[in-house]
């Protein structure tokens, strides 16, 4: 290519790779030091079981959201996802959670799809929208 920088974007992967190799060597040398014992990692699964269950449920909801957004549409799937997440975080406040979920979906759809003219999945029900 006659135009532009000869190196172009090729330099960045080399720099990242070199830094990763140097960092890896430093970690290997640090681990070989017998005076410096590394502790066993404790994520607190037994101690904080409820928190880890919430994290797993939110992750599962995020995966389902990602799979459903194209067919169901942005607003419905986002409102459902936000409702599930808010129920896990803000228990026993169903009306408040519904209001938050619906307002978040409508406002973000209005900002991104209507105001910024970005393409968001409309789904089967959102085809009825006039905008």
Backbone atoms as SQL, in Angstrom:
CREATE TABLE atoms (id INTEGER PRIMARY KEY, chain TEXT, resi INTEGER, resn TEXT, atom TEXT, x REAL, y REAL, z REAL);
INSERT INTO atoms VALUES
  (1, 'A', 1, 'UNK', 'N', 0.841, -1.171, 0.000),
  (2, 'A', 1, 'UNK', 'CA', 0.000, 0.000, 0.000),
  (3, 'A', 1, 'UNK', 'C', 0.888, 1.236, 0.000),
  (4, 'A', 2, 'UNK', 'N', 0.631, 2.121, -0.878),
  (5, 'A', 2, 'UNK', 'CA', 1.483, 3.302, -1.045),
  (6, 'A', 2, 'UNK', 'C', 1.095, 4.429, -0.092),
  (7, 'A', 3, 'UNK', 'N', -0.128, 4.421, 0.416),
  (8, 'A', 3, 'UNK', 'CA', -0.589, 5.511, 1.260),
  (9, 'A', 3, 'UNK', 'C', -0.390, 5.197, 2.732),
  (10, 'A', 4, 'UNK', 'N', -0.256, 6.219, 3.529),
  (11, 'A', 4, 'UNK', 'CA', -0.272, 6.069, 4.973),
  (12, 'A', 4, 'UNK', 'C', 1.020, 5.548, 5.575),
  (13, 'A', 5, 'UNK', 'N', 0.937, 5.199, 6.827),
  (14, 'A', 5, 'UNK', 'CA', 2.069, 4.713, 7.600),
  (15, 'A', 5, 'UNK', 'C', 2.421, 3.296, 7.197),
  (16, 'A', 6, 'UNK', 'N', 3.714, 3.007, 7.049),
  (17, 'A', 6, 'UNK', 'CA', 4.132, 1.659, 6.660),
  (18, 'A', 6, 'UNK', 'C', 3.772, 0.636, 7.731),
  (19, 'A', 7, 'UNK', 'N', 3.887, 1.026, 8.991),
  (20, 'A', 7, 'UNK', 'CA', 3.588, 0.096, 10.076),
  (21, 'A', 7, 'UNK', 'C', 2.084, -0.070, 10.274),
  (22, 'A', 8, 'UNK', 'N', 1.355, 1.013, 10.206),
  (23, 'A', 8, 'UNK', 'CA', -0.093, 0.970, 10.368),
  (24, 'A', 8, 'UNK', 'C', -0.489, 0.385, 11.715),
  (25, 'A', 9, 'UNK', 'N', -1.567, -0.369, 11.752),
  (26, 'A', 9, 'UNK', 'CA', -2.037, -0.940, 13.012),
  (27, 'A', 9, 'UNK', 'C', -1.285, -2.204, 13.421),
  (28, 'A', 10, 'UNK', 'N', -0.257, -2.586, 12.667),
  (29, 'A', 10, 'UNK', 'CA', 0.492, -3.798, 12.989),
  (30, 'A', 10, 'UNK', 'C', 1.277, -3.676, 14.290),
  (31, 'A', 11, 'UNK', 'N', 1.642, -2.486, 14.679),
  (32, 'A', 11, 'UNK', 'CA', 2.490, -2.291, 15.850),
  (33, 'A', 11, 'UNK', 'C', 1.753, -2.645, 17.139),
  (34, 'A', 12, 'UNK', 'N', 0.478, -2.326, 17.232),
  (35, 'A', 12, 'UNK', 'CA', -0.268, -2.527, 18.475),
  (36, 'A', 12, 'UNK', 'C', -0.273, -3.985, 18.934),
  (37, 'A', 13, 'UNK', 'N', -0.584, -4.965, 18.082),
  (38, 'A', 13, 'UNK', 'CA', -0.537, -6.356, 18.565),
  (39, 'A', 13, 'UNK', 'C', 0.859, -6.782, 19.017),
  (40, 'A', 14, 'UNK', 'N', 1.892, -6.281, 18.365),
  (41, 'A', 14, 'UNK', 'CA', 3.253, -6.617, 18.781),
  (42, 'A', 14, 'UNK', 'C', 3.565, -6.040, 20.164),
  (43, 'A', 15, 'UNK', 'N', 3.143, -4.803, 20.408),
  (44, 'A', 15, 'UNK', 'CA', 3.376, -4.184, 21.714),
  (45, 'A', 15, 'UNK', 'C', 2.607, -4.940, 22.791),
  (46, 'A', 16, 'UNK', 'N', 1.346, -5.255, 22.540),
  (47, 'A', 16, 'UNK', 'CA', 0.538, -5.983, 23.524),
  (48, 'A', 16, 'UNK', 'C', 1.139, -7.365, 23.768),
  (49, 'A', 17, 'UNK', 'N', 1.552, -8.049, 22.723),
  (50, 'A', 17, 'UNK', 'CA', 2.155, -9.370, 22.872),
  (51, 'A', 17, 'UNK', 'C', 3.447, -9.324, 23.661),
  (52, 'A', 18, 'UNK', 'N', 4.284, -8.331, 23.394),
  (53, 'A', 18, 'UNK', 'CA', 5.548, -8.192, 24.120),
  (54, 'A', 18, 'UNK', 'C', 5.299, -7.916, 25.597),
  (55, 'A', 19, 'UNK', 'N', 4.368, -7.026, 25.898),
  (56, 'A', 19, 'UNK', 'CA', 4.039, -6.730, 27.294),
  (57, 'A', 19, 'UNK', 'C', 3.475, -7.972, 27.976),
  (58, 'A', 20, 'UNK', 'N', 2.645, -8.740, 27.286),
  (59, 'A', 20, 'UNK', 'CA', 2.078, -9.961, 27.865),
  (60, 'A', 20, 'UNK', 'C', 3.169, -10.989, 28.156),
  (61, 'A', 21, 'UNK', 'N', 4.118, -11.131, 27.261),
  (62, 'A', 21, 'UNK', 'CA', 5.213, -12.082, 27.472),
  (63, 'A', 21, 'UNK', 'C', 6.080, -11.650, 28.651),
  (64, 'A', 22, 'UNK', 'N', 6.436, -10.379, 28.731),
  (65, 'A', 22, 'UNK', 'CA', 7.241, -9.882, 29.843),
  (66, 'A', 22, 'UNK', 'C', 6.508, -10.058, 31.168),
  (67, 'A', 23, 'UNK', 'N', 5.222, -9.759, 31.184),
  (68, 'A', 23, 'UNK', 'CA', 4.425, -9.922, 32.393),
  (69, 'A', 23, 'UNK', 'C', 4.336, -11.392, 32.787),
  (70, 'A', 24, 'UNK', 'N', 4.156, -12.272, 31.808),
  (71, 'A', 24, 'UNK', 'CA', 4.100, -13.705, 32.097),
  (72, 'A', 24, 'UNK', 'C', 5.396, -14.227, 32.678),
  (73, 'A', 25, 'UNK', 'N', 6.519, -13.782, 32.130),
  (74, 'A', 25, 'UNK', 'CA', 7.824, -14.190, 32.662),
  (75, 'A', 25, 'UNK', 'C', 7.998, -13.692, 34.095),
  (76, 'A', 26, 'UNK', 'N', 7.574, -12.461, 34.356),
  (77, 'A', 26, 'UNK', 'CA', 7.668, -11.917, 35.714),
  (78, 'A', 26, 'UNK', 'C', 6.817, -12.729, 36.686),
  (79, 'A', 27, 'UNK', 'N', 5.631, -13.147, 36.275),
  (80, 'A', 27, 'UNK', 'CA', 4.780, -13.963, 37.143),
  (81, 'A', 27, 'UNK', 'C', 5.386, -15.336, 37.400),
  (82, 'A', 28, 'UNK', 'N', 5.986, -15.923, 36.378),
  (83, 'A', 28, 'UNK', 'CA', 6.629, -17.229, 36.549),
  (84, 'A', 28, 'UNK', 'C', 7.793, -17.116, 37.524),
  (85, 'A', 29, 'UNK', 'N', 8.615, -16.080, 37.374),
  (86, 'A', 29, 'UNK', 'CA', 9.746, -15.896, 38.272),
  (87, 'A', 29, 'UNK', 'C', 9.294, -15.610, 39.695),
  (88, 'A', 30, 'UNK', 'N', 8.210, -14.888, 39.854),
  (89, 'A', 30, 'UNK', 'CA', 7.687, -14.590, 41.184),
  (90, 'A', 30, 'UNK', 'C', 7.158, -15.860, 41.840),
  (91, 'A', 31, 'UNK', 'N', 6.509, -16.724, 41.089),
  (92, 'A', 31, 'UNK', 'CA', 5.976, -17.972, 41.632),
  (93, 'A', 31, 'UNK', 'C', 7.076, -18.938, 42.032),
  (94, 'A', 32, 'UNK', 'N', 8.216, -18.847, 41.383),
  (95, 'A', 32, 'UNK', 'CA', 9.318, -19.760, 41.682),
  (96, 'A', 32, 'UNK', 'C', 10.034, -19.394, 42.969),
  (97, 'A', 33, 'UNK', 'N', 9.764, -18.226, 43.491),
  (98, 'A', 33, 'UNK', 'CA', 10.384, -17.784, 44.725),
  (99, 'A', 33, 'UNK', 'C', 9.729, -18.526, 45.892),
  (100, 'A', 34, 'UNK', 'N', 10.476, -19.449, 46.563),
  (101, 'A', 34, 'UNK', 'CA', 9.848, -20.246, 47.623),
  (102, 'A', 34, 'UNK', 'C', 9.503, -19.430, 48.862),
  (103, 'A', 35, 'UNK', 'N', 10.135, -18.284, 49.049),
  (104, 'A', 35, 'UNK', 'CA', 9.831, -17.469, 50.215),
  (105, 'A', 35, 'UNK', 'C', 8.480, -16.785, 50.083),
  (106, 'A', 36, 'UNK', 'N', 8.037, -16.632, 48.873),
  (107, 'A', 36, 'UNK', 'CA', 6.774, -15.946, 48.625),
  (108, 'A', 36, 'UNK', 'C', 5.725, -16.968, 48.217),
  (109, 'A', 37, 'UNK', 'N', 4.994, -17.480, 49.177),
  (110, 'A', 37, 'UNK', 'CA', 3.940, -18.457, 48.911),
  (111, 'A', 37, 'UNK', 'C', 2.659, -17.723, 48.556),
  (112, 'A', 38, 'UNK', 'N', 2.016, -18.188, 47.529),
  (113, 'A', 38, 'UNK', 'CA', 0.744, -17.584, 47.166),
  (114, 'A', 38, 'UNK', 'C', -0.380, -18.257, 47.948),
  (115, 'A', 39, 'UNK', 'N', -1.335, -17.450, 48.355),
  (116, 'A', 39, 'UNK', 'CA', -2.465, -17.968, 49.121),
  (117, 'A', 39, 'UNK', 'C', -3.461, -18.639, 48.188),
  (118, 'A', 40, 'UNK', 'N', -4.219, -19.541, 48.755),
  (119, 'A', 40, 'UNK', 'CA', -5.279, -20.196, 47.998),
  (120, 'A', 40, 'UNK', 'C', -6.401, -19.182, 47.792),
  (121, 'A', 41, 'UNK', 'N', -6.897, -19.096, 46.592),
  (122, 'A', 41, 'UNK', 'CA', -7.956, -18.141, 46.284),
  (123, 'A', 41, 'UNK', 'C', -9.245, -18.532, 46.994),
  (124, 'A', 42, 'UNK', 'N', -9.849, -17.576, 47.651),
  (125, 'A', 42, 'UNK', 'CA', -11.113, -17.812, 48.340),
  (126, 'A', 42, 'UNK', 'C', -12.133, -16.822, 47.801),
  (127, 'A', 43, 'UNK', 'N', -13.083, -17.336, 47.050),
  (128, 'A', 43, 'UNK', 'CA', -14.110, -16.483, 46.467),
  (129, 'A', 43, 'UNK', 'C', -15.321, -16.333, 47.372),
  (130, 'A', 44, 'UNK', 'N', -15.335, -17.012, 48.489),
  (131, 'A', 44, 'UNK', 'CA', -16.419, -16.898, 49.452),
  (132, 'A', 44, 'UNK', 'C', -17.713, -17.528, 48.992),
  (133, 'A', 45, 'UNK', 'N', -17.620, -18.673, 48.281),
  (134, 'A', 45, 'UNK', 'CA', -18.832, -19.329, 47.791),
  (135, 'A', 45, 'UNK', 'C', -19.730, -19.760, 48.947),
  (136, 'A', 46, 'UNK', 'N', -19.158, -20.347, 49.971),
  (137, 'A', 46, 'UNK', 'CA', -19.964, -20.826, 51.094),
  (138, 'A', 46, 'UNK', 'C', -20.454, -19.669, 51.958),
  (139, 'A', 47, 'UNK', 'N', -19.593, -18.700, 52.154),
  (140, 'A', 47, 'UNK', 'CA', -19.929, -17.583, 53.041),
  (141, 'A', 47, 'UNK', 'C', -20.979, -16.657, 52.424),
  (142, 'A', 48, 'UNK', 'N', -20.883, -16.419, 51.127),
  (143, 'A', 48, 'UNK', 'CA', -21.778, -15.485, 50.438),
  (144, 'A', 48, 'UNK', 'C', -22.593, -16.215, 49.376),
  (145, 'A', 49, 'UNK', 'N', -23.233, -17.290, 49.763),
  (146, 'A', 49, 'UNK', 'CA', -23.973, -18.128, 48.819),
  (147, 'A', 49, 'UNK', 'C', -25.090, -17.352, 48.108),
  (148, 'A', 50, 'UNK', 'N', -25.814, -16.533, 48.838),
  (149, 'A', 50, 'UNK', 'CA', -26.939, -15.788, 48.257),
  (150, 'A', 50, 'UNK', 'C', -26.463, -14.809, 47.184),
  (151, 'A', 51, 'UNK', 'N', -25.325, -14.177, 47.411),
  (152, 'A', 51, 'UNK', 'CA', -24.785, -13.232, 46.433),
  (153, 'A', 51, 'UNK', 'C', -24.384, -13.963, 45.158),
  (154, 'A', 52, 'UNK', 'N', -23.747, -15.126, 45.301),
  (155, 'A', 52, 'UNK', 'CA', -23.316, -15.883, 44.130),
  (156, 'A', 52, 'UNK', 'C', -24.502, -16.440, 43.352),
  (157, 'A', 53, 'UNK', 'N', -25.569, -16.781, 44.052),
  (158, 'A', 53, 'UNK', 'CA', -26.783, -17.235, 43.353),
  (159, 'A', 53, 'UNK', 'C', -27.383, -16.082, 42.556),
  (160, 'A', 54, 'UNK', 'N', -27.405, -14.888, 43.135),
  (161, 'A', 54, 'UNK', 'CA', -27.895, -13.714, 42.400),
  (162, 'A', 54, 'UNK', 'C', -27.038, -13.424, 41.174),
  (163, 'A', 55, 'UNK', 'N', -25.726, -13.533, 41.322),
  (164, 'A', 55, 'UNK', 'CA', -24.825, -13.306, 40.190),
  (165, 'A', 55, 'UNK', 'C', -25.095, -14.318, 39.088),
  (166, 'A', 56, 'UNK', 'N', -25.286, -15.575, 39.460),
  (167, 'A', 56, 'UNK', 'CA', -25.574, -16.618, 38.475),
  (168, 'A', 56, 'UNK', 'C', -26.910, -16.368, 37.784),
  (169, 'A', 57, 'UNK', 'N', -27.923, -15.965, 38.540),
  (170, 'A', 57, 'UNK', 'CA', -29.236, -15.699, 37.951),
  (171, 'A', 57, 'UNK', 'C', -29.200, -14.482, 37.020),
  (172, 'A', 58, 'UNK', 'N', -28.477, -13.437, 37.407),
  (173, 'A', 58, 'UNK', 'CA', -28.358, -12.262, 36.544),
  (174, 'A', 58, 'UNK', 'C', -27.587, -12.612, 35.279),
  (175, 'A', 59, 'UNK', 'N', -26.556, -13.443, 35.403),
  (176, 'A', 59, 'UNK', 'CA', -25.812, -13.878, 34.216),
  (177, 'A', 59, 'UNK', 'C', -26.704, -14.694, 33.290),
  (178, 'A', 60, 'UNK', 'N', -27.493, -15.590, 33.852),
  (179, 'A', 60, 'UNK', 'CA', -28.431, -16.390, 33.054),
  (180, 'A', 60, 'UNK', 'C', -29.462, -15.490, 32.378),
  (181, 'A', 61, 'UNK', 'N', -29.962, -14.502, 33.105),
  (182, 'A', 61, 'UNK', 'CA', -30.918, -13.554, 32.517),
  (183, 'A', 61, 'UNK', 'C', -30.275, -12.768, 31.379),
  (184, 'A', 62, 'UNK', 'N', -29.007, -12.407, 31.531),
  (185, 'A', 62, 'UNK', 'CA', -28.297, -11.699, 30.465),
  (186, 'A', 62, 'UNK', 'C', -28.123, -12.549, 29.222),
  (187, 'A', 63, 'UNK', 'N', -27.856, -13.831, 29.408),
  (188, 'A', 63, 'UNK', 'CA', -27.722, -14.740, 28.262),
  (189, 'A', 63, 'UNK', 'C', -29.063, -14.902, 27.563),
  (190, 'A', 64, 'UNK', 'N', -30.124, -15.066, 28.323),
  (191, 'A', 64, 'UNK', 'CA', -31.466, -15.187, 27.729),
  (192, 'A', 64, 'UNK', 'C', -31.844, -13.886, 27.018),
  (193, 'A', 65, 'UNK', 'N', -31.501, -12.752, 27.613),
  (194, 'A', 65, 'UNK', 'CA', -31.743, -11.458, 26.985),
  (195, 'A', 65, 'UNK', 'C', -31.037, -11.367, 25.637),
  (196, 'A', 66, 'UNK', 'N', -29.783, -11.769, 25.601),
  (197, 'A', 66, 'UNK', 'CA', -29.024, -11.723, 24.349),
  (198, 'A', 66, 'UNK', 'C', -29.597, -12.625, 23.278),
  (199, 'A', 67, 'UNK', 'N', -30.137, -13.771, 23.682),
  (200, 'A', 67, 'UNK', 'CA', -30.722, -14.693, 22.713),
  (201, 'A', 67, 'UNK', 'C', -32.102, -14.233, 22.237),
  (202, 'A', 68, 'UNK', 'N', -32.821, -13.519, 23.087),
  (203, 'A', 68, 'UNK', 'CA', -34.203, -13.157, 22.764),
  (204, 'A', 68, 'UNK', 'C', -34.365, -11.795, 22.117),
  (205, 'A', 69, 'UNK', 'N', -33.355, -10.953, 22.165),
  (206, 'A', 69, 'UNK', 'CA', -33.529, -9.566, 21.743),
  (207, 'A', 69, 'UNK', 'C', -33.895, -9.441, 20.267),
  (208, 'A', 70, 'UNK', 'N', -33.368, -10.295, 19.406),
  (209, 'A', 70, 'UNK', 'CA', -33.688, -10.183, 17.977),
  (210, 'A', 70, 'UNK', 'C', -35.133, -10.559, 17.679),
  (211, 'A', 71, 'UNK', 'N', -35.608, -11.626, 18.271),
  (212, 'A', 71, 'UNK', 'CA', -36.961, -12.080, 17.944),
  (213, 'A', 71, 'UNK', 'C', -38.033, -11.341, 18.738),
  (214, 'A', 72, 'UNK', 'N', -37.765, -11.025, 19.981),
  (215, 'A', 72, 'UNK', 'CA', -38.763, -10.367, 20.822),
  (216, 'A', 72, 'UNK', 'C', -38.743, -8.855, 20.621),
  (217, 'A', 73, 'UNK', 'N', -37.576, -8.306, 20.398),
  (218, 'A', 73, 'UNK', 'CA', -37.456, -6.866, 20.224),
  (219, 'A', 73, 'UNK', 'C', -36.756, -6.229, 21.400),
  (220, 'A', 74, 'UNK', 'N', -36.218, -5.046, 21.157),
  (221, 'A', 74, 'UNK', 'CA', -35.424, -4.370, 22.174),
  (222, 'A', 74, 'UNK', 'C', -36.252, -3.980, 23.385),
  (223, 'A', 75, 'UNK', 'N', -37.376, -3.322, 23.169),
  (224, 'A', 75, 'UNK', 'CA', -38.119, -2.784, 24.306),
  (225, 'A', 75, 'UNK', 'C', -38.674, -3.875, 25.207),
  (226, 'A', 76, 'UNK', 'N', -39.275, -4.902, 24.634),
  (227, 'A', 76, 'UNK', 'CA', -39.845, -5.952, 25.467),
  (228, 'A', 76, 'UNK', 'C', -38.775, -6.757, 26.191),
  (229, 'A', 77, 'UNK', 'N', -37.719, -7.133, 25.477),
  (230, 'A', 77, 'UNK', 'CA', -36.677, -7.930, 26.123),
  (231, 'A', 77, 'UNK', 'C', -35.903, -7.112, 27.152),
  (232, 'A', 78, 'UNK', 'N', -35.679, -5.832, 26.884),
  (233, 'A', 78, 'UNK', 'CA', -34.984, -4.974, 27.852),
  (234, 'A', 78, 'UNK', 'C', -35.836, -4.759, 29.094),
  (235, 'A', 79, 'UNK', 'N', -37.122, -4.536, 28.905),
  (236, 'A', 79, 'UNK', 'CA', -38.006, -4.361, 30.057),
  (237, 'A', 79, 'UNK', 'C', -38.058, -5.639, 30.894),
  (238, 'A', 80, 'UNK', 'N', -38.130, -6.796, 30.245),
  (239, 'A', 80, 'UNK', 'CA', -38.153, -8.063, 30.981),
  (240, 'A', 80, 'UNK', 'C', -36.838, -8.289, 31.720),
  (241, 'A', 81, 'UNK', 'N', -35.723, -8.023, 31.050),
  (242, 'A', 81, 'UNK', 'CA', -34.419, -8.193, 31.681),
  (243, 'A', 81, 'UNK', 'C', -34.266, -7.261, 32.879),
  (244, 'A', 82, 'UNK', 'N', -34.612, -6.002, 32.709),
  (245, 'A', 82, 'UNK', 'CA', -34.507, -5.046, 33.809),
  (246, 'A', 82, 'UNK', 'C', -35.431, -5.420, 34.968),
  (247, 'A', 83, 'UNK', 'N', -36.612, -5.963, 34.656),
  (248, 'A', 83, 'UNK', 'CA', -37.521, -6.387, 35.715),
  (249, 'A', 83, 'UNK', 'C', -36.924, -7.539, 36.511),
  (250, 'A', 84, 'UNK', 'N', -36.346, -8.523, 35.813),
  (251, 'A', 84, 'UNK', 'CA', -35.731, -9.664, 36.508),
  (252, 'A', 84, 'UNK', 'C', -34.567, -9.201, 37.372),
  (253, 'A', 85, 'UNK', 'N', -33.732, -8.351, 36.832),
  (254, 'A', 85, 'UNK', 'CA', -32.582, -7.863, 37.596),
  (255, 'A', 85, 'UNK', 'C', -33.036, -7.033, 38.796),
  (256, 'A', 86, 'UNK', 'N', -34.018, -6.175, 38.587),
  (257, 'A', 86, 'UNK', 'CA', -34.476, -5.343, 39.696),
  (258, 'A', 86, 'UNK', 'C', -35.196, -6.161, 40.765),
  (259, 'A', 87, 'UNK', 'N', -35.847, -7.256, 40.373),
  (260, 'A', 87, 'UNK', 'CA', -36.470, -8.131, 41.380),
  (261, 'A', 87, 'UNK', 'C', -35.382, -8.797, 42.222),
  (262, 'A', 88, 'UNK', 'N', -34.282, -9.175, 41.592),
  (263, 'A', 88, 'UNK', 'CA', -33.200, -9.810, 42.343),
  (264, 'A', 88, 'UNK', 'C', -32.493, -8.833, 43.272),
  (265, 'A', 89, 'UNK', 'N', -32.455, -7.568, 42.888),
  (266, 'A', 89, 'UNK', 'CA', -31.762, -6.573, 43.701),
  (267, 'A', 89, 'UNK', 'C', -32.714, -5.879, 44.672),
  (268, 'A', 90, 'UNK', 'N', -33.896, -5.546, 44.210),
  (269, 'A', 90, 'UNK', 'CA', -34.866, -4.749, 44.961),
  (270, 'A', 90, 'UNK', 'C', -36.106, -5.604, 45.239),
  (271, 'A', 91, 'UNK', 'N', -36.005, -6.516, 46.187),
  (272, 'A', 91, 'UNK', 'CA', -37.063, -7.497, 46.440),
  (273, 'A', 91, 'UNK', 'C', -38.334, -6.857, 46.990),
  (274, 'A', 92, 'UNK', 'N', -39.448, -7.503, 46.657),
  (275, 'A', 92, 'UNK', 'CA', -40.777, -7.176, 47.187),
  (276, 'A', 92, 'UNK', 'C', -41.258, -5.762, 46.864),
  (277, 'A', 93, 'UNK', 'N', -40.745, -5.166, 45.828),
  (278, 'A', 93, 'UNK', 'CA', -41.221, -3.857, 45.365),
  (279, 'A', 93, 'UNK', 'C', -41.575, -3.992, 43.892),
  (280, 'A', 94, 'UNK', 'N', -42.616, -4.734, 43.637),
  (281, 'A', 94, 'UNK', 'CA', -42.963, -5.095, 42.262),
  (282, 'A', 94, 'UNK', 'C', -43.403, -3.907, 41.430),
  (283, 'A', 95, 'UNK', 'N', -44.205, -3.032, 41.981),
  (284, 'A', 95, 'UNK', 'CA', -44.684, -1.870, 41.230),
  (285, 'A', 95, 'UNK', 'C', -43.511, -0.951, 40.872),
  (286, 'A', 96, 'UNK', 'N', -42.654, -0.690, 41.838),
  (287, 'A', 96, 'UNK', 'CA', -41.481, 0.140, 41.578),
  (288, 'A', 96, 'UNK', 'C', -40.578, -0.512, 40.531),
  (289, 'A', 97, 'UNK', 'N', -40.401, -1.828, 40.613),
  (290, 'A', 97, 'UNK', 'CA', -39.554, -2.536, 39.650),
  (291, 'A', 97, 'UNK', 'C', -40.141, -2.503, 38.243),
  (292, 'A', 98, 'UNK', 'N', -41.451, -2.625, 38.133),
  (293, 'A', 98, 'UNK', 'CA', -42.096, -2.558, 36.820),
  (294, 'A', 98, 'UNK', 'C', -41.934, -1.159, 36.224),
  (295, 'A', 99, 'UNK', 'N', -42.138, -0.145, 37.047),
  (296, 'A', 99, 'UNK', 'CA', -41.997, 1.236, 36.563),
  (297, 'A', 99, 'UNK', 'C', -40.565, 1.493, 36.096),
  (298, 'A', 100, 'UNK', 'N', -39.598, 1.068, 36.874),
  (299, 'A', 100, 'UNK', 'CA', -38.190, 1.257, 36.501),
  (300, 'A', 100, 'UNK', 'C', -37.868, 0.517, 35.212),
  (301, 'A', 101, 'UNK', 'N', -38.319, -0.721, 35.091),
  (302, 'A', 101, 'UNK', 'CA', -38.015, -1.530, 33.909),
  (303, 'A', 101, 'UNK', 'C', -38.627, -0.927, 32.648),
  (304, 'A', 102, 'UNK', 'N', -39.878, -0.526, 32.731),
  (305, 'A', 102, 'UNK', 'CA', -40.553, 0.038, 31.562),
  (306, 'A', 102, 'UNK', 'C', -39.964, 1.399, 31.190),
  (307, 'A', 103, 'UNK', 'N', -39.738, 2.249, 32.186),
  (308, 'A', 103, 'UNK', 'CA', -39.154, 3.561, 31.894),
  (309, 'A', 103, 'UNK', 'C', -37.755, 3.433, 31.307),
  (310, 'A', 104, 'UNK', 'N', -36.936, 2.509, 31.831),
  (311, 'A', 104, 'UNK', 'CA', -35.597, 2.321, 31.281),
  (312, 'A', 104, 'UNK', 'C', -35.664, 1.884, 29.828),
  (313, 'A', 105, 'UNK', 'N', -36.541, 0.921, 29.523),
  (314, 'A', 105, 'UNK', 'CA', -36.658, 0.438, 28.149),
  (315, 'A', 105, 'UNK', 'C', -37.161, 1.532, 27.209),
  (316, 'A', 106, 'UNK', 'N', -38.170, 2.273, 27.623),
  (317, 'A', 106, 'UNK', 'CA', -38.748, 3.311, 26.769),
  (318, 'A', 106, 'UNK', 'C', -37.764, 4.472, 26.571),
  (319, 'A', 107, 'UNK', 'N', -37.115, 4.907, 27.647),
  (320, 'A', 107, 'UNK', 'CA', -36.195, 6.043, 27.532),
  (321, 'A', 107, 'UNK', 'C', -34.978, 5.678, 26.687),
  (322, 'A', 108, 'UNK', 'N', -34.390, 4.501, 26.929),
  (323, 'A', 108, 'UNK', 'CA', -33.221, 4.129, 26.124),
  (324, 'A', 108, 'UNK', 'C', -33.598, 3.882, 24.673),
  (325, 'A', 109, 'UNK', 'N', -34.785, 3.345, 24.420),
  (326, 'A', 109, 'UNK', 'CA', -35.233, 3.176, 23.039),
  (327, 'A', 109, 'UNK', 'C', -35.429, 4.546, 22.390),
  (328, 'A', 110, 'UNK', 'N', -36.024, 5.470, 23.129),
  (329, 'A', 110, 'UNK', 'CA', -36.230, 6.808, 22.591),
  (330, 'A', 110, 'UNK', 'C', -34.923, 7.517, 22.286),
  (331, 'A', 111, 'UNK', 'N', -33.952, 7.375, 23.167),
  (332, 'A', 111, 'UNK', 'CA', -32.663, 8.031, 22.952),
  (333, 'A', 111, 'UNK', 'C', -31.925, 7.416, 21.769),
  (334, 'A', 112, 'UNK', 'N', -31.801, 6.081, 21.768),
  (335, 'A', 112, 'UNK', 'CA', -30.964, 5.439, 20.756),
  (336, 'A', 112, 'UNK', 'C', -31.675, 5.260, 19.414),
  (337, 'A', 113, 'UNK', 'N', -32.913, 4.800, 19.423),
  (338, 'A', 113, 'UNK', 'CA', -33.592, 4.508, 18.157),
  (339, 'A', 113, 'UNK', 'C', -34.230, 5.747, 17.538),
  (340, 'A', 114, 'UNK', 'N', -34.855, 6.567, 18.353),
  (341, 'A', 114, 'UNK', 'CA', -35.587, 7.711, 17.813),
  (342, 'A', 114, 'UNK', 'C', -34.676, 8.922, 17.660),
  (343, 'A', 115, 'UNK', 'N', -34.022, 9.329, 18.738),
  (344, 'A', 115, 'UNK', 'CA', -33.214, 10.551, 18.682),
  (345, 'A', 115, 'UNK', 'C', -31.916, 10.363, 17.888),
  (346, 'A', 116, 'UNK', 'N', -31.205, 9.277, 18.150),
  (347, 'A', 116, 'UNK', 'CA', -29.928, 9.064, 17.476),
  (348, 'A', 116, 'UNK', 'C', -30.046, 8.261, 16.184),
  (349, 'A', 117, 'UNK', 'N', -31.254, 7.793, 15.885),
  (350, 'A', 117, 'UNK', 'CA', -31.531, 7.042, 14.647),
  (351, 'A', 117, 'UNK', 'C', -30.662, 5.787, 14.508),
  (352, 'A', 118, 'UNK', 'N', -30.402, 5.119, 15.632),
  (353, 'A', 118, 'UNK', 'CA', -29.664, 3.855, 15.592),
  (354, 'A', 118, 'UNK', 'C', -30.645, 2.712, 15.407),
  (355, 'A', 119, 'UNK', 'N', -30.205, 1.678, 14.779),
  (356, 'A', 119, 'UNK', 'CA', -31.074, 0.539, 14.505),
  (357, 'A', 119, 'UNK', 'C', -31.061, -0.426, 15.685),
  (358, 'A', 120, 'UNK', 'N', -32.201, -0.566, 16.319),
  (359, 'A', 120, 'UNK', 'CA', -32.372, -1.539, 17.398),
  (360, 'A', 120, 'UNK', 'C', -33.384, -2.580, 16.954),
  (361, 'A', 121, 'UNK', 'N', -33.264, -3.804, 17.426),
  (362, 'A', 121, 'UNK', 'CA', -34.227, -4.837, 17.038),
  (363, 'A', 121, 'UNK', 'C', -35.643, -4.450, 17.447),
  (364, 'A', 122, 'UNK', 'N', -36.554, -4.486, 16.480),
  (365, 'A', 122, 'UNK', 'CA', -37.925, -4.071, 16.756),
  (366, 'A', 122, 'UNK', 'C', -38.811, -5.233, 17.192),
  (367, 'A', 123, 'UNK', 'N', -38.491, -6.438, 16.810),
  (368, 'A', 123, 'UNK', 'CA', -39.262, -7.595, 17.256),
  (369, 'A', 123, 'UNK', 'C', -40.636, -7.668, 16.641),
  (370, 'A', 124, 'UNK', 'N', -41.419, -8.611, 17.115),
  (371, 'A', 124, 'UNK', 'CA', -42.740, -8.840, 16.529),
  (372, 'A', 124, 'UNK', 'C', -43.779, -7.812, 16.973),
  (373, 'A', 125, 'UNK', 'N', -43.735, -7.366, 18.198),
  (374, 'A', 125, 'UNK', 'CA', -44.742, -6.440, 18.706),
  (375, 'A', 125, 'UNK', 'C', -44.414, -4.987, 18.360),
  (376, 'A', 126, 'UNK', 'N', -43.166, -4.660, 18.272),
  (377, 'A', 126, 'UNK', 'CA', -42.761, -3.281, 18.053),
  (378, 'A', 126, 'UNK', 'C', -42.923, -2.834, 16.608),
  (379, 'A', 127, 'UNK', 'N', -43.326, -3.726, 15.734),
  (380, 'A', 127, 'UNK', 'CA', -43.622, -3.324, 14.366),
  (381, 'A', 127, 'UNK', 'C', -44.835, -2.393, 14.311),
  (382, 'A', 128, 'UNK', 'N', -45.606, -2.374, 15.370),
  (383, 'A', 128, 'UNK', 'CA', -46.794, -1.522, 15.441),
  (384, 'A', 128, 'UNK', 'C', -46.456, -0.071, 15.784),
  (385, 'A', 129, 'UNK', 'N', -45.212, 0.184, 16.197),
  (386, 'A', 129, 'UNK', 'CA', -44.838, 1.541, 16.592),
  (387, 'A', 129, 'UNK', 'C', -44.787, 2.457, 15.361),
  (388, 'A', 130, 'UNK', 'N', -45.249, 3.692, 15.503),
  (389, 'A', 130, 'UNK', 'CA', -45.279, 4.605, 14.351),
  (390, 'A', 130, 'UNK', 'C', -43.913, 5.220, 14.018),
  (391, 'A', 131, 'UNK', 'N', -42.904, 5.057, 14.875),
  (392, 'A', 131, 'UNK', 'CA', -41.602, 5.683, 14.603),
  (393, 'A', 131, 'UNK', 'C', -40.538, 4.641, 14.445);
